[in-house]
Amino acid sequence: MKTLLTTLNAKYIHTALALHTLRAYAAKHGFTVAIREFTINQALDWILGQIVREEPDLVGFSCNIWNIEATRILVRRLKTVCPHIQVVLGGPEVTPDPEGILLATWADFAVLGEGEEPLRLLLMALHRGDEPCGLPGLAVRRGAVVSWIPPGPPLDLAELPFPYEPAALQEPGRIIYYETSRGCPFSCAYCLSGQEGGVRYLPLDRVFAELDLLVAAGIRQVKLVDRTFNVEPRRTTAILRYILERHGTGQTNFHLELVAEILSEETIEILNQAPPGLFRAEIGIQSLNPPTLRAIHRRVDPVVLADRVQRLLAPGNVPVHLDLIAGLPEEGMAEFAQTFDWTYRLHPDELQLGILKLLKGSELGRKGRVLGYLATEEAPYEVLITPWLSFNELRQLKTMAVLVEDYQNSGHFRHALPYLLEARGRSPFWTLMKFTTFWEERGYDAVAHGLRELFRILLEAAEESLLTDPGDKLIFKELLRLDRALADWGYDPAVDGWGKPPESAEALREQLADTAWVNTHLPDLAALAPNDRRRRVRLLRLRVDPESPDKAPAGEERVLLLYRPVAGRIKYIKFDTSLLTKGS
């Protein structure tokens, strides 16, 4: 019997850990299983053709909120053209309602909960020619009748083999997902991860050995999918210290999902010691509104939370991504604005504004309608109206989420955007909301925009809508000139009428050839060869001090030395032209 496991990933760079884990567990028990990973951006007819060409007897689909709608269509088409092929479904979109999904797709089987053991039992039954009924964790459709047995006890993770075959680690540009634990100690009402209760762990010696394999394969990013990576402090520090000591000088980046309030001192110390690029942290803030926190079963101490996040951010070596969810119970625009402003003022490297999804199987998914929520019937079940937010308010928040991604998270507006959103006591949230209104009224939400357009639109919005004081406008425009110069070495700000572009001053070019002078006055450039210095350095004259724009008088010229490193972003150094000793 030929078995094929497949799924539709959100992007090519993603890897379906579930498929690889199922394949490895089946292989451990003597069953050969093939894997094909597709994406939601590929044509369904082409995907269908690829599956049929494999001539499988059994096809398994991993179903998630990002692919379930396309998977429904694909499975029905597969059962139409090849009714003899049996289909098994699994994943978080299947377990809460196996009867509904089997009847809607005409699939034959569904595995419930953890899929490894139910799939093994199904393969064993089919291999023997037995009727696969009455097996724990398996739903069976026979015509219009679906029967199922609840899953058995959770697996001992030590029973799981390493999920990836060597060939799977050689595909260029892929993010590799890896788990060292399953489960979550928390029970957030919007989430599925705490459903089982408790956390199970992969043995540490296995974790160390398998991380070595991933690094040796040259993987650029390993995303640890543990829902709360730092739930057990000693284990957390052991893994982090191992990575730091064994792989701290390599090219592999490790993405961690952390709960900030329970970060131990030792964990923070290790992360603060890590070289840039080794770790990346994702932390869910979601809400700080006390009634909301009670409704979703979260306990948050804002003082402790801010302390931990700020200590992670301080060294600048570990990028920190913070998450917020709009649409939670008991939270209207005013309450969400307070959470947003508090979070923004921590100055994370990235800030994600998500809209609540009523996930199947979650507490809010079950109770949403009773509470007065209206959400899309199709995945991802995003809320449209809540008792506290109107449709128009949620629509505006979705637009704001795009602006946060394009402007805040791109990293191209590091000087102008904080000034625009925070200076003079401005509220980041309500300023962004005003920008959102401007954006929608001008029709900018209808199409995507390139970087040059994003700069132009922000300048337009600031001058016409967001700022009124002439001094504010001058400072903002100068900071935006700096950001534009730092974003693109070949761009001339004068094209948009923003003032003088960066210049290659002859006196400076001559001085950069003097290695002794550079070592004394510009040590950041000492490693560059003289010709590289001349080629990679320019001067930008600003009428504000970018480090304290609202303190120094605007209009006095400051000179910045811009330089383009061999690798990484363009940088600047505040420069005193009196240091030049050669004629101009």
N, C-alpha and C positions, 0 to 999 in steps of 0.2 A: 504494500500500500504506500503510495507516494503522498507525502504531506507537505504542504506549503503554508508558511505563516507570513502574513503581510500586514501592512498598515499604510496610511497616508500621513506622513509627517507634515508639520506646518511649514518646514523649510528643508532644503536639501542638506544643510549643515547639521541638522538634528539627527540623532540616532535613537532608534526605538529600543531602549533597554529591555522592555518587556519581551520583545520577540527573541532577543539574544539569550535572555535568561531561560525562557521556555525551551528554546532549542537545546541549550546546554543541559538542562535537566532531563529532557527527553533522551538525549544522546547517552547520558549517564545510565539510563535504564534500557539501553539497547535499541532505541528508535531513531531512525534517521529523518531529520526534518530540515527542509530548505527554507531560506528566508529571502523575501524580496521587499525592499522598502521603496515606496513611492512618495509623492508629495501632493498636497491638495491643489497645487497649481498645474498639475499635469491633466491632460484630457482623460476623462473617465473611459471613453471608448478605447483609447490606447492602452490604459492600464488593464482593462478587461481583456484585450487581446494578448497582453503579456502574460496574464494569469492563465488564460486558456492554453497558450502555447506550451506552458510547463506541463500540461496534461496531468494535473494532480487528481488524486482520489478524494482528498480532504483539504479544504482551504480554511485557515483560521485568520480572522481579522481582529486587530486590536482597536477598540473603539473609545475615542475621547471626544471632548466637546468640540475640538477644532476640526474633527473629521467625520463625526457621526452622520451628518446630513448627506455628505457625499458617499459615505460607506453604505448607507441604506440603499441608495440608488444603485451602487455598484453590485451589491449582493443580489438585489432583485434581478438585475440584468444577467448576472452570472447564473442564477437559478433558472432564468428563462432560456438562455442559449445552451446551458449544460446542466439539465436537471439531475443528471446522474452524479454530479460532483456534490459531495456533502460539505456543508459549511458550518463552522463553529465560530461563535463570537465571544469576545471577552473584553474586559476593561471596565473602567468606572461608569461608562454609559450603559453597561449591560446589567451589572449586578442588582441595581435597585428595581428593575422591572424586566426580568427575563421573559415573561410571557408576552409583554407588549412588543419588545424588540424582535422576538422570534416570529410572531404573527405578522409584524409589519414588513419584515425582510424576507420571509420564507426560508430563513436559515434553519438548520436542523438541530443544532446544539448551542448551548451557551455555558461557559464556565463562570462560576460565581466566586467573587473574592479573589484570593491568590490563585493564579491559574496553573501553577506548575503541577500540582498533584492531580487536580481534576482532568487536566489534559493528558497526563500519563495514564490515568485510568481509562479515559476514552480511547486512547490509542491502543491500549491493551485489549479492550473489549472488541474494537473493530478488527484488530489483528486476528483475534480468535474467532471472529464471526459471531460474537455474542450480541444480544440486544443491550445497548448501553443505558439501561434504566436502573434507577435505585442507587446510583453512584453518588457519593457525597460531593457537593459543589458542582453538580452537573444538572442542567435543564435540558429536556428532550422534547422536541415538537414532533407529533405524529398527526398530520392533518391540521385540524383546528384546535387540537388538544395539546396543552403544554403541561408537563409535570417536572418537578424538580425536588432535589434534596439539598438542604442547607450545607454549606461547606463544613469540612471537618476541622480539627484543631489547627492552629497556625503552624507553619513549617519551622523547624529548627534551621536557621540560616546557614549553619555549618554544613547542611546537606546540599546546599546549592553549589554547583561548580562555578568556576570563573566563567562569566557569560560570553566573552568575546573570542572568536577564532582569529588567528593571525591576520587573515585577509580582511576582516572587518576593521582592523586597526590601521590598515594601509590606505584607506580611501582619503584623498587629500581634503583638507579644510573642514573635516567633520568635528563636531563637539561630541565627546564621548561622555555618556552618562554612567554614573557608577553609584552604588549604594553600599554603605557600611552598616546601615540599620534600617528597620522598617517599623512604622508606627509613630505615634506622637503622644506625649503625655497630656496634651491639652485637648479641649473639646470645643473649639470655636464653632459657633452656630452656622457659619457660612462655608465650612471646610469639611472635607471627607477624611482627612488624615488621622483624626483621633477616634474614628468609629470603633476600631478594634479594642482600644484601651491598652496602654502599656507600650513598651518599646522592646524590640528584639535586635540583637547585635550579631554581626559577623565577627568571628574570632579575630583578635588583633593581629595574630601572626599571618592570617590570610589577608587582611587588609594591607599590611606592609608589603607582602609579596606581590599582591596584585597591583598595588600602586607602582611598584618597581616595573612591572610588565608594561603598564600604560606609559610610563615615562620613557622606558627603553624603546617603545614603538614610535616615539617622536610626536605623541599627541600634544597639540597646542593648548587645548583647554579640556580639563576634566571637570565636569559639573557633578558635584556630590548632591544627590537628590534626597538625602536624609532630611526629613521634614524639620527636625530641630537638631542640627548637627552638634550643638554644644549642650545637649541635655544632661550628659554625664561628664562632669568636668575632667576627671582623671583620664578618661578615655579620649576626650577631645584633645587635651594637651599632649597626650602620647602620640596621636596621629599627626598633629600639627608639628610637634618637635621632630618627628621622624621625617616628615616632608622637608622641613627647614634644613635639617642636618644632612640628609641624603640627596635632596633634589633642589636645594635653594639656589644653586647657580645654573640651573637648567632653563629650558624654554617653555616648560609646561606651567600653565596657570590653573589654579584650583579654586573653583567657585563654591562658596559655602553659604548655606541658609542658617542664619543665627537668630536666636532670641536675645536681644541686647541686655535685658534686665538681669538675666542669669549668667552673663559672661563672668567667668572667674578672673581674678587678678592675673593668674598665670597665663590664661588664654590671651588676655589683652597684651601682656608682656611679650609673648611669643609673636603675636601678629604685629606688634610695633617694631619688632626686631627684623621682620622679614624683608628681604630685598624687594624693591618695586616690581610688580608684575607677578609675584609668586601666588598671592591670594587675592580673592575678590569676595566681598561680603554683601549678602542681601538680607535685609532686616524688614520685617513687617510691622509698621506702625499702626496702620488701618484707621484707628480713631483714638482720640483722647477725651471724648465726651463721656462723662461718668454714666449717664443713663444708657448710652449706647454700649459701653463696655459691659455693663451688667446684663444687658439683653443678649449679647453675643458670647457671654461667659469668658471674658478676658479680664485679667487683673494687670493693671499698668500703673507704675509709679513714675510720673513724668520726670521727677527730679533724677531718679536712678537711670531712667532711660536716656535722658539727655547727657548725663555724665558718661555713660558707656559709649554712646555714639560719638560724642566729641573726642573721647580718648582714642577711639579707633581712627577718627579722621585726622587728628592732630599731626601725626608724622607725615601724612600724605603718601604713604607707600601702599596702602590697601584701599582700592576704590570701594566706596560704600554706596549701595543702592537701597533707597528707602521706598516702601510701598504704602499707598493710601487707598482706601476703598470708599467711594461715594455711594450713598444709597442704603447705608446700614440703618437698622431700627433706631428711632428716637433722634435722628440727625437730619436737620434741615440745612439750608444754605449757611445760616449764621453759625451754627455749631460746626459744620464742616470747614468753614472759613477759619475758625480758630485753630482747628487741627492742622490745616494746611499751612497757615502762617507760622505756627510753632515748628512744624517740620521743616519748612523752607529755610527758616532762620538757623537751622543746624548746618546749613550749607553742604548737603550731601553731594557726592559726585554725580549721582543720578537720582531723580525723584519720579516715581511712577504713580500716576493717578488712574486707578481702575474703577470701573463701574461694577457694582454688585451683580453677581450671577447666582441665580437660585439653582445651585447644582443638585441634580438628582441624588437622593440619599443623604443630603445634608439636612440639618434641622430646619434651616430657613427654606430649603427646597420643599420640605414636607409641610411647613406651616405658612409659607408665604402668602397664599391666597386668603387664608384665615386672618392674617394680620392686615390685609388690605393691599398687598403688592400686586402689580400687574407686570408680567414679563413676557418676553418672546416665547412662543410655543416651541420654536425650533432652537437648537443649540446656537449660541452658548447660554441661552436662557437669561439674557441680560435684562435687568429691570427697566421698565418703561415709565412706571409711575409708582411712587411710594406714598404712604400716608403723610410723609414729611417733605417730599420733593415732587414737583409737577413734571410733566413730560418735557416742557420747555426748559426747565431748570436742568434736568438730566441731559437734555440735548446740548445745552451750553457747556455743561461739564465735560461731555465727550469731546467737544471742540477744544475746550481748554486743555484736555489731556494731550491732544495733538500738538498744541502750542508748547506745552511743557516738554514734550519729546523733541520737537524741532529746535527750540530755543535753549531750554535749560540743559537738556541731556546731550545735545550735540557738542557742548564744550566750546563752541565758537563765539559765545557772547559773554565771556567770563567777567568782563569789566563793565560793559554797558548795562547788561540785564540786572545785576544786583542793584546798581544805582537806580535804575528805573523803578524797580519793584520795592525797594526798601528805604531809600534816602528820604529825608524830610519827614520821617514817620509814616511813610506810605504802607498800606497793607499789601503784601505780595498777592494775596488771593483776589482782593477787590480790584487791584490794578490789572491783574491778568484777566479778570472778568470783563473789565472795561475794554481791554485789548481784544478779548473774544467777541464782544459785541461789534467793535470796529471791523474785525476780521470777517464776520458774517455779513455785516451790512455792505461791505465792499465786494462781497462774492468771492473772497479769497479761499473760502472753505470748499469751493467747487472743484479745485484742481490741486495737484501737488506742486511744490515750488522748489527750485534749486536754491543753492546757498546765496547767490547774488540777489535773488528776489527776496529771500528772507531778510537780508540786511536792508534792502530798500523799503520793504513794507514796515519793518519795525521803526525805521526813521520817520516814515510817513505818519505812522500811528502816534509816535511820541510828539511830533511837532503839531499835529492837527487835533489830537484828542487826549493824549495821556498826560502831557505836561503843559503848564500855562506860564510859568515863570521864565523869562528870557535867560536868566542865569542858569537855571536847570537845563534848559534846552541846549545851551552852549556846552555845558559840561557833558551832557549825555552824548551829543554829537561827536565831541572829541574822543570820548571813550569808545564810541562805536567805530570811529576811524581806526583806533588802535586795534580793536578786535578784528576789523576787516583786514588790516595789514598782517596780523598774526595768523589769519585763517588761510591766506593764499599769497605765496611769495610773488606770483606773477601779476597780482591784481593792482590796478592803479586807482586809489580812492578818488583822484581828481575826475575820473570818468563820470562819477555821480555827483560832482560838484561839492564834495565834502571838504575840499581844501587841498593843501599840498600833499603829494604822494611821498612815500619814503624816497630818500635821495642817497646817492653814492658820492659823498663829499670827497673831493680829491685829497684834502689834507688828511682825512682819516684813512683813506686807502694807502697813502704813503706811510703813515704811522703804523699800520697793521703789519707792514713788512719788517718792523723792528721787533724781533722776538723778545728781547730783554724788556722793552717797554710794555709789550703785551703781557708778559709774565707778571709784571709789577701792577699794572692798572686794570687788565682784563684777564684775570687768570682762568675764567671760564672758557676762553678761546685759546689757551696755551697749547692744547693738544692738536689744534688744527695747523696744517702747513701754511706758510705765508700766503701762497696763492689761494688756498681755500678760504683764508680769512678775508681776503679782498673780495672773493666771489660770493661769500656767504653773509656779508655784513652790510647793513644800510643804516641810515639815520632817519628817525621820524621825529618831527617837531610838533609837540602838542601844547595847547594852551591850558592844560590841567595836569596835576600830578595824579597818575593813575592809582597810586597807593592811598591817597587821601584826597579825592577829588572835591569833596564838599568842605574841606578845611582851608586849603590854600586858595588865594585869590585866583579866579579864572582870568585868563587872558595873558598871564605871564608865561613866556615860552619855556617849556621843558624839552630837553633833548633825550630821546631814547635811542639806544643802539639795538637794532633788531638783528638777530642772527639765526640762520637756519642750520641746525645741527645735521650731521650725517644721517641720523635717525631720530624720529620724534617730531614734535611740534616746533614751530618757530617760537623763539623766546625773545625777551627784551631785557636790557640792562639800562638803568638810569645812568646817564653819561654826562660828565662835565667837560664841555668843549675846551675849557682852559687847560686841560691836560695835553692837548695837542701842542707839540713843540715844533712841528714842521709847517712851512708856509702853506696857505690854502690856495 
